[in-house]
Structure formats: structure tokens, C-alpha cells
Amino acid sequence: MYRVRLTKTAAKDYRSVEATLAKRLAKAFEMVEQNPRQHPNIKALKGELAGRYRYRVGDYRVVYRIDDDSTEGHLD
């Protein structure tokens, strides 16, 4: 299992969203912790963001990278 760590900017954004969206994001974080690579809403990114993934939550995109050595995902 992985652990999600938010960047300062992501944490600030997360604290400022409405409660309904915050719940949906919390579920997305839980899903990413369990299986960060395989889910219909997960897509590996290309180009400048290669090596990162995105998880779609409604109109929002959670962009993250996976550190397999420490089992921590870093959400940008």
C-alpha cells in the first residue's frame, strides 16, 4: 500500500474546496493509495509531465507521481 503526501500547494487547494468535492478527493486519494496505476480514471501522462499520472475527479485532475522505493505518492 502507498501513502499519499500532498505538496504545500495541493494541501492549500484541498483545504479550500467545498465539502462535497473534498469527500470525492479523499476517496480518490484512498484509491491511489491502494492501486496508484490501475483504475479507469487513471492515465499515465506524457510530455513535460511524463512519469506522472492523473486521476480524474469530475472537472478536476489530481496529478501525482509514484515513488516505488518509499511507497509514497506525491500529489502535485
C-alpha positions as CSV (number, residue, x, y, z in Angstrom):
1,M,0.0,0.0,0.0
2,Y,1.1,3.5,-0.8
3,R,0.8,6.7,1.2
4,V,-0.3,10.0,-0.3
5,R,1.6,13.1,0.6
6,L,0.3,16.5,-0.7
7,T,2.6,19.3,-1.7
8,K,2.1,22.6,0.1
9,T,0.2,24.0,-2.9
10,A,-2.0,20.9,-3.2
11,A,-2.8,20.8,0.5
12,K,-3.8,24.5,0.4
13,D,-6.1,23.8,-2.6
14,Y,-7.6,20.8,-0.9
15,R,-8.4,22.7,2.2
16,S,-10.2,25.4,0.2
17,V,-12.6,23.2,-1.8
18,E,-16.2,22.7,-0.9
19,A,-17.1,19.7,1.4
20,T,-18.6,17.6,-1.4
21,L,-15.5,17.9,-3.6
22,A,-13.3,17.3,-0.6
23,K,-15.0,14.0,0.1
24,R,-14.7,12.9,-3.6
25,L,-11.0,13.9,-3.5
26,A,-10.5,11.9,-0.2
27,K,-11.9,8.8,-1.9
28,A,-9.6,9.4,-4.9
29,F,-6.6,9.6,-2.5
30,E,-7.7,6.3,-0.9
31,M,-7.9,4.7,-4.3
32,V,-4.5,5.9,-5.3
33,E,-3.0,4.6,-2.0
34,Q,-4.4,1.1,-2.8
35,N,-3.6,0.9,-6.5
36,P,-1.9,4.0,-8.0
37,R,-1.6,2.7,-11.6
38,Q,-4.8,0.9,-12.5
39,H,-8.3,2.4,-12.5
40,P,-10.5,3.7,-15.3
41,N,-9.9,7.3,-14.1
42,I,-6.1,7.0,-14.0
43,K,-3.9,7.9,-17.0
44,A,-0.1,8.0,-17.4
45,L,0.9,11.5,-18.6
46,K,3.3,12.2,-21.4
47,G,5.5,15.1,-22.5
48,E,6.6,17.5,-19.8
49,L,4.6,15.6,-17.2
50,A,6.0,12.2,-18.2
51,G,6.4,9.9,-15.1
52,R,3.3,11.4,-13.5
53,Y,-0.3,10.1,-13.5
54,R,-3.6,11.9,-13.3
55,Y,-6.7,10.8,-11.6
56,R,-9.9,12.5,-12.8
57,V,-12.4,13.6,-10.2
58,G,-15.2,15.4,-12.0
59,D,-13.8,18.5,-13.6
60,Y,-10.7,18.3,-11.5
61,R,-7.5,16.4,-12.2
62,V,-5.3,15.0,-9.4
63,V,-1.7,14.9,-10.8
64,Y,0.8,12.7,-8.9
65,R,4.0,10.7,-9.1
66,I,4.8,7.4,-7.6
67,D,7.9,6.7,-5.5
68,D,8.1,2.9,-5.6
69,D,11.1,2.9,-3.3
70,S,9.3,4.5,-0.4
71,T,5.7,3.5,-1.3
72,E,4.7,7.2,-1.2
73,G,2.8,9.0,-3.8
74,H,3.4,12.7,-4.1
75,L,0.4,14.7,-5.3
76,D,1.2,17.8,-7.1
